[in-house]
Amino acid sequence: MPEHRFGFKRRPFPSTPDTSLYYPSSVHESALNSLSRGIEDGDSFVLLTGDAGTGKTLLAQALLERLGDRTANAFLTNSHSPDRSSLLQAILYDLGLPHDEAREQTLRLRLTDQLLKNCAAGRRTVVVVDEAHHLTADLLEELRLLANLEAGSDKAVQFVLCAQPAIARTLKQPELIALQQRIAVRAALT
């Protein structure tokens, strides 16, 4: 075991992200500060891009830690949702809400109800979509429509899209122009 030979107490680069091992490089800190500012400013969408292995997942977890208990959050690690119902179920599941095999509209209403309750209680809801480059245009549009939900002057939900640079091709599709315009912060990891 090389860990013991070099005096490490544990494996330095585990395969699962561990925020206790986060190294605040200038690139990562700049991206984290940009994402935090976007969430604090109430922006509907913030986008973090980077090639595989650059630390997008770790940075998203650090963002949620930075936001703390004042937010309800969902962290979707698998964005291979085949349809809108599956996407809604994944969000509901991660928020700890019933996510049974209900019809799509029932799932949407259940989520909407919870988002408005969180907002009324003064809690923001942040949904991190990891590997967002796998989302279809239709699923991205569903997220945009959810982001339209407001309670007073506050957004009921905000999305952090973590993706490989390939998401740029998807976002250029004509049906996603409205979503493109709503991405207030774009941070990139190299």
Secondary structure as GFF3:
##gff-version 3
##sequence-region A 1 190
A	DSSP	alpha_helix	2	5	.	.	.	ID=ss1
A	DSSP	three_ten_helix	19	21	.	.	.	ID=ss2
A	DSSP	alpha_helix	26	40	.	.	.	ID=ss3
A	DSSP	beta_strand	45	50	.	.	.	ID=ss4
A	DSSP	alpha_helix	56	67	.	.	.	ID=ss5
A	DSSP	three_ten_helix	68	70	.	.	.	ID=ss6
A	DSSP	beta_strand	71	76	.	.	.	ID=ss7
A	DSSP	alpha_helix	84	94	.	.	.	ID=ss8
A	DSSP	alpha_helix	104	120	.	.	.	ID=ss9
A	DSSP	beta_strand	124	129	.	.	.	ID=ss10
A	DSSP	three_ten_helix	132	134	.	.	.	ID=ss11
A	DSSP	alpha_helix	137	147	.	.	.	ID=ss12
A	DSSP	beta_strand	150	151	.	.	.	ID=ss13
A	DSSP	beta_strand	154	155	.	.	.	ID=ss14
A	DSSP	beta_strand	158	163	.	.	.	ID=ss15
A	DSSP	alpha_helix	167	171	.	.	.	ID=ss16
A	DSSP	three_ten_helix	174	176	.	.	.	ID=ss17
A	DSSP	alpha_helix	177	182	.	.	.	ID=ss18
A	DSSP	beta_strand	183	189	.	.	.	ID=ss19
###
